[in-house]
Amino acid sequence: MEGPLDIANLSLPNELQSMDAALEITSENRAYFFKSDKYWRYNWSTASVDQGYPQAISSFWKGLPDGVDAAFQWKRGRLVVLKGGEYYSLKHKGKIGVKKGFPKMFASSWLGCSVKNLREH
């Protein structure tokens, strides 16, 4: 079993030393790195960032805000991105975009917290 990779070994651009989030899409053999309003696409096969990057998040990730906080691949390949107290579920056939009905509140949808409890804290 392989453990987590040291991100310092990926030869990423210096700009990504303080990235906002990273997301691996295993079915594409790619990872995506986010910082501010830009993203970089990393190719595991070539062990490098693809040419032509960075690009604007809005150019490929339709409906996703800039400055995301975290991202991950969930069960059955579901892509999830967090920003503030909200989360976005993404479709990823062709151009990646936010699914209809999102964003949703993370605390109530994932953690079962009621809106009333959220307001009290």
Secondary structure, DSSP 8 states (H G I E B T S, - for coil): ------GGGG---GGGGG-SEEEEEGGGTEEEEEETTEEEEEETTTTEE-TT--EEGGGTSBT--SS--EEEE-GGG-EEEEETTEEEEEE-SSS-EE-TT--EEHHHHHS---HHHHHH-
